Amino acid sequence: MSDPCLKIVLVTPEIPYNTGAIGRTCVALNLELILIKPYGFSLDEKAVKRAGTDYWKHVTLCEYDSWEAFLADRSPAREKLHFFEEDGAETFYAPEYPEDGYLVFGCESAGLPASVLEGMEDRTFNLPMLSPLVRSLNLANVATAVIYQAMRPKLGG
């Protein structure tokens, strides 16, 4: 993996297919995947590996027992953290993403915990949706859209 790189952080992911698909995207773009426990599945589940296909073994993966453990170990600068929630203050098009930033996503059923988002309102972004019929988008789809937007300068966009 080349330095610096974006890090994708999934806080308490629940659905193995989403984690597998995000892992596959991380492999494609040389990104680190950081998982924060607890999970709603086992990383040994076939579903994770099926969604990541035969790429899962190539995922640069780091696991933490809690958000606090992640913060203590990584000590990320505030300006390198970008959180994604449906009620984020600005769209994901707004920020300039540092090459070594952290893109943080919550679990599928509840999003990010309030304790993680506390004081980070200006660091929380959304993906716009035009139809009021849709409450939220699939986590793997959101993460992929955000990752490609964040990497536009590096990918020639």
KABEL-V90660 format. One record per residue. RES is the residue in one letter. PHI is phi in whole degrees, 0 to 359 (NA if undefined). OMEGA is omega as a letter, one per 20 degrees, with the letter a starting at -180 (NA if undefined). NEAR is the number of other C-alpha atoms within 8 Angstrom. Layout:
res={RES/RES}
phi={PHI/PHI}
omega={OMEGA/OMEGA}
near={NEAR/NEAR}
This chain:
res={M/S/D/P/C/L/K/I/V/L/V/T/P/E/I/P/Y/N/T/G/A/I/G/R/T/C/V/A/L/N/L/E/L/I/L/I/K/P/Y/G/F/S/L/D/E/K/A/V/K/R/A/G/T/D/Y/W/K/H/V/T/L/C/E/Y/D/S/W/E/A/F/L/A/D/R/S/P/A/R/E/K/L/H/F/F/E/E/D/G/A/E/T/F/Y/A/P/E/Y/P/E/D/G/Y/L/V/F/G/C/E/S/A/G/L/P/A/S/V/L/E/G/M/E/D/R/T/F/N/L/P/M/L/S/P/L/V/R/S/L/N/L/A/N/V/A/T/A/V/I/Y/Q/A/M/R/P/K/L/G/G}
phi={NA/270/260/281/218/294/240/259/245/250/267/49/297/247/247/299/298/295/297/298/294/293/301/297/297/299/297/300/245/58/250/272/252/247/247/253/283/276/259/269/196/259/295/277/299/301/299/296/291/294/292/275/45/279/271/306/295/261/292/278/243/227/241/229/285/199/299/298/296/300/299/296/282/270/46/292/295/307/289/265/265/229/254/234/215/296/254/301/295/229/281/291/280/291/282/264/268/290/301/248/279/241/258/248/234/264/287/296/272/229/74/274/296/302/296/282/276/305/78/247/304/282/250/249/233/233/258/293/231/271/261/286/282/250/282/201/252/297/303/297/293/298/301/296/299/295/302/292/295/295/263/311/300/287/268/89/269}
omega={r/r/i/r/r/r/r/a/r/a/r/r/a/a/a/a/r/r/r/a/r/r/r/r/r/r/a/a/r/r/r/r/r/r/r/a/j/r/r/a/r/r/r/a/r/a/r/a/r/a/r/a/a/r/a/a/a/a/r/a/r/a/r/a/a/r/a/r/r/a/a/a/a/a/a/r/a/a/r/r/r/a/a/a/a/r/r/a/a/r/a/r/a/a/r/a/r/a/a/a/r/r/a/a/r/a/a/a/a/a/a/r/r/a/r/a/a/r/a/a/r/r/a/a/a/r/a/r/a/a/r/a/a/r/a/r/r/a/a/r/r/a/a/r/a/a/a/r/a/a/a/a/a/a/r/a/NA}
near={4/5/5/6/11/12/12/13/12/13/13/12/16/10/9/15/11/11/13/16/12/12/12/14/9/14/13/7/6/9/13/13/14/12/13/16/11/8/9/9/8/7/6/6/9/6/9/16/12/10/13/15/9/7/9/13/5/6/12/9/8/8/8/11/9/9/10/6/9/12/9/7/6/6/7/8/6/5/6/11/12/12/11/14/13/8/6/11/9/8/10/11/5/6/5/5/8/7/8/10/12/12/13/12/15/14/13/10/5/7/9/11/8/6/5/7/11/7/5/7/9/6/9/14/15/13/10/5/6/4/5/6/4/7/5/5/7/7/10/10/8/10/10/10/8/9/9/8/9/9/10/9/7/6/6/5/5}
